[in-house]
Amino acid sequence: MRVTIRVRPGAGRAAVGGSYDGALVVRVVPRAVDGRATEAALAAVAAAFGVPRRAVALVTGATARTKVVEVDGGDPARLGRLLTGG
């Protein structure tokens, strides 16, 4: 399933939850330098959905804060809970 995420780099700790303009908010510790924030975001999304990191692929937005990712085996009900902050 495809999920739009909004990455917030430089957070105090990694967290996935909440929404920003309909996108799932992903907070990551690394700054947006050399793709570190993107990689951390993909790993955080994988952990939030309970899938291996290799099951999450970047579709668009390599250098943007808003990205589209493909989550192989993602649960739509889990996405709904994450968007509401739970």
N, C-alpha and C positions, 0 to 999 in steps of 0.2 A: 504494500500500500504506500501511496505517496503522502508525505507529510511536509507542510511548510513550517520551517522553524525560524525563530528570531534569536540570533546568538548575541549574548551580552558578555564580551570578554573582560578579563580583569576583575572578576568577582572574587569575593573572599573565599568562597567554596563553590564547588560544582553542584548544580541543582537543575532539575527539569520539572517545569510545572508553571501553570498560568498561561495567559494568552496576551498577545499584542497584535491588534488588527487581525485577529483570526489565526495567527501563527502561534505555534507552541514555543514558549520561551525556554531557552537553554542557556543557563549561566555557567561559564567556564572560567577557571583560574588563569590560564595562559592569555597573554596579550595577543592581538591580531598581528603577529609577526611570523613570516615564513610558513603560513598555513597551520601554525600550532593551535590556534583557537578553533579552526575548522576541524582538525583531527580530534581535538578534545570534545568538541560538540558531537561528532559522530559516535565517539565512544560513549558519551553520556546518554545519547538517544538509545543506543544499543542496550545499555544497562537498564534504562527506564522501561524498555519494552521486554526485557528479559531474553534478548536474543544475542547471539555472538556478534562481535564487532564486524565480522565479514558479511553479516546479513544486512548491514546498513551502508548504502551507497549514495554519494552526492550526485544529484541530477543537475541542478543549476545553482549558481550563486557562490562560486569558489572564493571570490574576493568581496562578496557583499555580506552584510549582517543578516539579511533575509535569504534563506536558502530553501531549496526543495530537496528532500532526501527520499530514497526508496527504502522502506523497511520490509525486508522479506520475512514473512511470518508475524508481522505486526497485528495486534488485536485492536480493532476499532473501538471496543468498549474501554480498553486501557487508554487509548488516545483521548477519549471523552473525559475520563477521570483526570488525566494529566492537564488538559486544557482548563479544567475548573480548579486546578491547584491541588488536587488530591492524588 
